[in-house]
Amino acid sequence: MPKLKRPITTMFFATLIFLLTVVSTFVNNEHVQVSIFNKTLTPHSGVRIEPATRIDPEAYDSVDLASDKNVFMGKYGEWSYCEYDAPESPTYSVELQGVEVQEDIQPGDVFLVDITFKNTGNARLFSADSGCYDVPVLNLGTQKSQDRLSVLGSPENRISGWKSSTRVKMSDDYIDPEGTFHFQFQSLAPEGDNIYREYFQPVVENMAWIGESFAFDVPIGTPTEDMLSDISFVEEVSIAASELTGLERNLEIVLASQMGYARFGEITVWSLQISSGLPSLPTPKGNYTVLSKQELRIGQKWPHYYMPYFQLFTWRGHGLHALPYLMNDGGVFWKEALSDIGKPVSHGCVRQLPEDAITLYNFTSVGTPIWIH
């Protein structure tokens, strides 16, 4: 059978298709350009140049994978946010942006708390649920006291967002520097009218606690006026307002450390720096009570010190009060008293910074016990 001659047009189109394929390869395949033209590839954020296989390391404990460059530990798939160019000297810091607590929470309700932060460090941070391995995992840890067991995160009350009774997970899988992100959790409101003051602080697990501890309140039902008042003085402990109900308010002054401690019973809820008497004019030691209260007391003797938020505790004239000042010296004496806070320099009274004096004045009432030692 004679051979058929291929038409010239068929050969022409075949040649044209081949040439177009070659040109397309040069234009679109960066790896060809790297080989022929020595082009430099520039990785982009969120893009991997070479595909790779990710595995779960827990499933391959006995397998040596170090020799395979295309296999690395991390989330399943050819690529994810797990791999990125980490800075040589990573810094981890965050800034609290706000806390939103669902309103009108009744006992037995499932409620939501949404906490917003900004990543102010230079490194990517990951959630405990990211599926990535050997990365900086950021959680919210319980504080005051550190790693306490939160009632809201207890097995019987936590619904979602909790890793354990001491940790809340980051809601976003990861967050880059300058990005905002959230910690969100849902819990079942415990029974009874109450207010839960909760302290937390961000923690990069196995590295460091970062940022500052912060508090928010979760009111449930219809708390009493006493509960609202009591919880407003709490700065040193995570606690439910009901735990303070019925406890006697009292104040302890420790002369050696120049510190004061506001307490409900044995529970310290707030502390403040004080300035007690000079060695030649010491603050008297012992057990006292608040005898009277004046928003401003003016000394009868020259130079007539002005003493805001004065609380008398001995009939000899000793009292608790804000930093004293003189009316006509342009604030010179007040500035001197301010620089001496934390030192025993008074004439026997117990001085406090102005904002602390206001809080202490509101904390006490006539008859509140004071222990000075």
C-alpha positions in Angstrom: 0.0 0.0 0.0 1.6 3.3 -1.0 2.5 5.8 1.8 0.3 8.8 2.2 2.2 12.1 1.9 1.5 14.5 4.9 -0.1 17.7 3.7 2.2 20.7 4.0 -0.5 22.6 5.9 -0.6 19.9 8.6 3.2 20.1 9.1 3.0 23.9 9.2 0.4 23.9 12.0 2.2 21.3 14.0 5.4 23.3 13.8 3.5 26.5 14.8 2.0 24.7 17.9 5.4 23.5 18.9 6.9 26.9 18.7 4.1 28.5 20.7 4.5 25.8 23.4 8.2 26.6 23.7 7.6 30.4 23.9 4.9 29.8 26.5 7.3 27.7 28.6 9.9 30.5 28.6 7.4 33.2 29.5 5.4 31.4 32.1 7.7 28.9 33.8 9.9 30.7 36.2 11.9 27.6 36.9 12.9 27.5 33.2 13.9 31.1 33.4 16.0 30.4 36.5 17.9 27.7 34.6 18.4 29.6 31.3 18.4 33.3 32.2 19.6 33.1 35.9 16.4 34.8 37.0 16.0 35.3 40.8 12.7 34.0 42.2 11.0 36.3 44.8 8.8 34.4 47.2 5.6 36.2 48.1 3.7 36.1 51.4 1.5 33.1 51.5 3.0 31.5 48.3 5.3 28.5 48.2 7.6 28.1 45.2 8.1 24.3 45.5 5.2 22.0 46.4 5.9 19.8 49.5 4.2 17.1 51.4 3.2 17.8 55.0 2.7 15.0 57.5 1.6 14.6 61.0 4.8 13.9 63.0 2.8 12.0 65.7 2.0 9.4 63.0 5.6 8.8 62.0 7.5 8.6 65.3 9.9 5.9 63.9 10.5 7.3 60.5 13.6 9.4 59.7 12.3 12.2 57.4 15.2 14.6 57.8 16.8 13.6 54.5 13.7 14.5 52.4 13.7 18.2 51.6 10.1 18.1 50.3 8.7 16.6 53.5 8.3 18.7 56.6 6.2 18.7 59.8 3.0 20.7 59.6 -0.6 21.0 58.5 -1.7 18.6 55.8 -1.7 19.8 52.2 0.9 21.1 49.8 1.2 24.4 51.5 -0.4 26.4 54.3 0.3 29.3 56.6 2.5 27.0 58.8 5.6 27.8 56.8 6.9 31.3 56.6 10.1 33.3 56.8 10.5 33.8 60.6 12.7 36.8 61.6 16.2 36.0 62.9 15.4 37.7 66.2 11.7 37.3 66.9 10.0 39.5 69.4 6.6 38.7 70.8 4.3 41.5 72.0 0.6 42.2 71.8 -1.7 45.1 72.7 -5.2 44.8 74.1 -7.8 46.5 71.9 -11.0 45.8 73.7 -13.2 43.3 75.5 -16.9 42.6 74.7 -19.0 40.6 77.1 -22.5 39.6 76.0 -25.2 41.6 77.9 -28.1 40.4 80.0 -26.6 37.0 80.9 -29.0 34.9 83.0 -28.1 31.8 85.0 -27.9 28.8 82.6 -27.4 30.9 79.5 -24.6 30.2 77.0 -22.8 33.5 76.6 -20.0 34.9 74.5 -16.8 36.9 75.4 -14.8 38.5 72.5 -11.4 39.9 73.3 -9.5 41.8 70.6 -5.7 42.2 70.4 -3.1 43.6 68.0 0.1 41.8 67.2 2.8 44.4 68.0 5.8 42.1 67.7 7.7 41.1 64.6 6.7 37.5 64.3 3.7 35.5 63.2 1.7 34.0 66.0 -0.3 30.8 65.8 -3.4 29.4 67.4 -3.4 26.1 69.3 -5.8 24.9 66.6 -3.7 25.9 63.7 -2.4 22.4 63.0 1.1 23.7 62.7 4.1 22.2 64.6 7.1 23.9 66.2 5.6 27.4 65.9 5.0 30.1 68.5 1.5 29.3 69.9 -0.4 32.1 71.6 -3.0 31.5 74.2 -4.7 33.6 76.9 -3.7 32.3 80.3 -5.5 32.8 83.6 -3.9 35.2 86.0 -4.3 36.4 89.6 -3.4 33.8 90.5 -1.3 32.5 87.5 -2.7 29.3 85.9 -5.7 29.3 88.3 -8.7 27.1 87.3 -11.3 29.4 85.9 -14.9 28.7 86.9 -16.0 29.8 83.4 -13.5 27.4 81.8 -14.4 24.5 84.0 -15.4 21.2 82.3 -19.0 21.7 83.4 -19.2 25.3 82.1 -17.0 25.7 79.1 -18.6 25.4 75.7 -16.1 26.5 73.0 -12.9 28.5 72.7 -11.3 26.9 75.8 -8.2 24.7 75.6 -8.4 23.9 79.3 -9.6 25.5 82.5 -6.5 27.8 82.4 -6.3 28.6 78.7 -8.4 30.3 76.0 -7.3 29.6 72.4 -6.7 32.3 69.7 -9.7 32.2 67.4 -7.6 33.1 64.2 -5.4 30.3 62.9 -2.5 32.7 62.7 -1.8 36.5 62.9 1.0 38.5 61.3 2.7 41.6 62.8 0.4 44.6 62.9 -2.7 42.5 62.5 -5.7 42.4 64.8 -7.0 39.1 66.1 -9.5 37.6 68.6 -9.9 35.3 71.6 -13.5 34.2 71.7 -15.0 31.8 74.1 -18.5 30.6 75.1 -19.4 29.4 78.5 -22.5 28.3 80.4 -23.4 30.9 83.1 -23.3 29.4 86.6 -26.4 29.4 88.7 -27.2 32.4 91.0 -26.9 36.1 90.7 -23.2 37.1 90.7 -20.3 39.0 89.1 -17.2 37.1 88.0 -14.0 39.2 87.8 -11.6 37.4 85.5 -7.9 38.2 85.0 -6.0 37.0 81.9 -2.7 37.6 80.2 -1.4 36.5 76.8 1.2 33.7 76.8 3.4 32.3 74.1 3.5 28.8 75.3 6.9 27.4 76.4 8.4 30.8 75.9 7.0 33.7 77.9 4.0 35.6 79.3 3.7 38.8 77.2 1.7 42.1 77.5 -0.1 43.0 80.7 -2.7 41.1 82.7 -6.2 42.6 82.4 -9.6 42.0 83.9 -13.2 42.0 82.8 -16.4 41.3 84.6 -19.1 38.8 83.7 -22.3 39.9 85.5 -24.9 37.1 85.7 -28.6 37.6 86.7 -29.2 40.6 89.0 -26.3 41.2 91.3 -26.9 43.1 94.5 -25.7 46.6 95.1 -23.2 45.2 97.7 -21.8 42.9 95.0 -21.4 45.8 92.6 -19.6 47.8 95.3 -17.4 45.0 96.6 -16.2 43.9 93.2 -15.2 47.4 92.2 -12.3 47.3 94.7 -10.8 44.0 93.4 -7.4 44.4 91.7 -5.4 41.6 93.1 -7.4 38.4 92.6 -9.8 36.7 90.2 -13.0 36.1 92.2 -16.7 36.0 92.2 -18.5 38.9 94.1 -20.5 36.3 96.1 -17.2 35.2 97.8 -16.8 38.6 99.3 -20.4 39.0 100.6 -20.6 39.2 104.3 -16.8 39.5 104.9 -15.6 42.5 107.0 -13.6 45.1 105.2 -10.2 45.9 106.8 -6.9 47.5 106.2 -3.4 46.3 106.9 -0.4 48.7 107.0 3.1 47.2 106.8 5.7 49.8 107.9 8.7 47.7 106.8 7.6 47.6 103.2 5.6 50.9 103.2 2.6 49.1 101.8 -1.1 49.0 102.6 -3.5 46.1 101.8 -7.2 46.4 101.5 -9.0 43.2 102.5 -12.3 41.4 102.8 -11.7 39.1 105.7 -8.4 37.4 104.8 -8.8 38.1 101.1 -6.5 40.8 99.8 -8.2 42.6 96.9 -6.0 45.7 96.5 -2.6 47.1 97.5 -1.2 50.6 97.7 2.1 52.3 98.4 2.1 54.5 101.5 4.5 56.9 103.4 4.5 56.5 107.2 6.0 58.6 110.0 9.6 59.6 110.4 11.7 57.6 112.9 11.4 60.6 115.3 7.7 60.9 114.7 6.6 57.2 114.1 3.3 56.0 113.0 1.8 54.2 116.0 1.6 50.4 115.7 -1.4 48.4 116.8 -5.0 47.7 116.1 -7.2 50.7 115.4 -10.5 51.6 113.6 -11.5 54.5 111.5 -12.9 57.1 114.0 -14.0 59.8 111.6 -13.8 60.8 107.9 -13.3 64.2 106.3 -12.9 64.9 102.6 -10.5 67.7 103.5 -8.8 68.3 106.9 -6.8 71.5 107.5 -4.2 71.4 110.2 -4.8 73.8 113.1 -1.1 74.5 113.7 1.2 76.4 111.4 1.9 75.9 108.5 -1.7 74.5 108.3 -1.3 71.5 106.1 -4.1 70.6 103.8 -4.9 66.8 104.0 -7.5 65.5 101.5 -9.5 62.4 102.2 -8.6 62.3 105.9 -9.5 59.3 108.0 -8.7 59.6 111.7 -7.6 56.5 113.5 -6.2 57.9 116.9 -7.5 60.7 119.0 -4.0 62.1 119.0 -4.6 63.2 115.4 -3.1 60.3 113.4 -4.9 59.6 110.2 -4.9 58.2 106.7 -4.8 60.9 104.0 -3.7 61.9 100.5 -0.4 63.7 100.0 -0.5 66.9 102.0 0.0 70.4 100.5 0.3 74.0 101.5 -2.1 76.6 100.1 0.3 79.4 99.1 3.6 77.7 98.2 2.8 77.0 94.5 2.8 73.2 95.1 6.4 73.0 96.3 5.5 70.9 99.4 3.1 68.7 97.5 5.9 67.8 95.0 8.3 67.0 97.8 5.7 64.7 99.4 5.1 63.0 96.0 8.8 62.3 95.6 8.9 60.8 99.1 6.0 58.3 98.6 7.3 54.9 99.9 9.5 56.5 102.5 8.8 57.1 106.2 8.8 60.9 106.1 5.4 62.0 107.6 4.7 63.4 111.0 3.0 60.1 112.0 0.1 59.9 109.5 -0.2 57.4 106.7 0.0 59.2 103.4 -1.2 57.9 100.0 -1.1 59.0 96.4 -4.3 61.0 95.5 -6.0 58.3 93.5 -5.2 55.7 96.1 -6.5 57.9 98.8 -9.9 58.3 97.0 -10.2 54.6 96.6 -9.3 53.9 100.2 -11.8 56.6 101.4 -14.6 54.8 99.4 -13.5 51.4 100.7 -13.7 52.2 104.4 -16.4 53.4 106.7 -16.4 54.6 110.3 -15.4 51.5 112.3 -13.3 49.8 109.6 -10.4 47.9 111.4 -6.8 49.0 110.7 -3.9 46.9 111.7 -0.5 48.7 111.7 2.7 46.7 112.3 
